[in-house]
């Protein structure tokens, strides 16, 4: 568990997608969507810790490859297409000791 008033960059990246298989591992410019999110968080001077919430081993590996500090295994009940993002953030915050978070959606690579 991380402690303190650090800013946590949270990247929610589940494996399932109703329209695009392995959506968060798809690439733009040779870099996966989850990697773009990790790189953006790592490049932000205000984010101290980069955390990825996922239900997939492939996404976890990709996140670590690009420098994520922590990957949290998301339970199946929080990896459904209709799961509200706020529920995923609440779950993530149980694993880090910070009340300051920044949400980085992998599906917004041009942030």
N, C-alpha and C positions, 0 to 999 in steps of 0.2 A: 504494500500500500504506500502511495506517495503522501507526504505530509506537507502542510503549509498553505499559504495563500498564493500558490503558483497558478498561472494561467494554463489550463489544460485544453489542448486542441483535440476535439473528439471527432473521429471519422467513423460514421456508421456504414458498414459495408457488408450486406448479407449476400449469400450465394444465389438465392433464388431470384428469378426475374420472370415476369409473365410474358414478356415479349422478346427479350434479348438474352440468350443463354450466357451465363458467366459475365453479365454486364460489367461488373466492377473490375474485371480483369481484361476487358476490351481495351485496345490501345488507340491513342491519338498521337500522332507524331512519334510512334515507336515507344510510347510510355503508357502504362495502364492507367485507368481512371483512379484507382486507389493510390497508385504511385504519385500521380499529379497532386492529389490531396495531401499526401504525406510530405512531398517536396514543398508545397505551399506553406504548410504548417511549420516545417523545419526552417523555412526562409523568413518567417515572420519574427521580428525581434521581440514581440510581445508574448509569444507562446513559449512556455517553458518545457512542456511535456506533450508529446504527441501520442495519443491513445487511439487505437482502432478497435471497434467493437464488431465482431464477426462470428458467423457460424461456420466458416469455411477455412480449412487448412491451407488451401492455395492462396487465399486472400491474406491470411496471417503471414505466410512465407513472403509474399510480395511486399507486405507492409514492413516487415523487418529488413528485407533487402534494401529498401529505400530509406531506412533510418527511423522507423517508428520506435518509440521508447517502450511501449507496452501494448500487447494485444490481449483483449478480454474476450473470452469465449462467451458468445451470446447464446442463451438457452433457446431451444426450439420455439417456445411460445412467444419469443420476441423476434423471431426471424420470419414472420409471415408477411405477406404483401400488404395486409391491412394494419400492421402494427404501427401505432403512432410513434414518431421519432422521439417525442418527449418521454415515452416509456423506456426507450433504449437509452436515452440520456440519464434517466433516473437510475437504471441498472448500472450504467458505467460509473456514475458518481458514487455508488456504493463501494467501488474498488479504488477510488482515489480520494485523497483528503484535500479537497479544494472546493471553493464555492464559486470559482470563476471559470467558465468554459466558453470555448469558441467552437461552433459547429461548422464542420467542413464537409459538405455533401460531395461524394466522389463524382456524382453526375453533373457537377458544375466545374469542369476543368479549366474554364476560362475566367475563373474568379479573379 
